[in-house]
């Protein structure tokens, strides 16, 4: 049984979120929650909420699911279209450029161990 959860347009750079996704990929759900709880990174909170959502989706699909048998089979972080702030940064020769902030699409998939 596979349950999924997606977080689209999360306001964190993909490179920062990938560090946390790589940290929990392939681990049991309980172990991943413990790791995310004590990881001092801003992406850990976002991935923790997403993991809780995927766990709730698994319980919704099958109320008798064994939570201890679930593990994170897939955790991906993709780049979303950048968001531009309505602020400008001065550049050389009198030019200006927009301030661009990174945005991510994060996906987590839970599966049962065979």
Secondary structure, DSSP 8 states (H G I E B T S, - for coil): --EEEEEEEESS-HHHHHHHHHHHTTSBHHHHHHHHHT--SHHHHHHHHHHHHHHHHHHHH-TT--GGGEEEEEEEEEE---EEEEEEEE-GGG-EEEEEE--EEEEEEEEE--
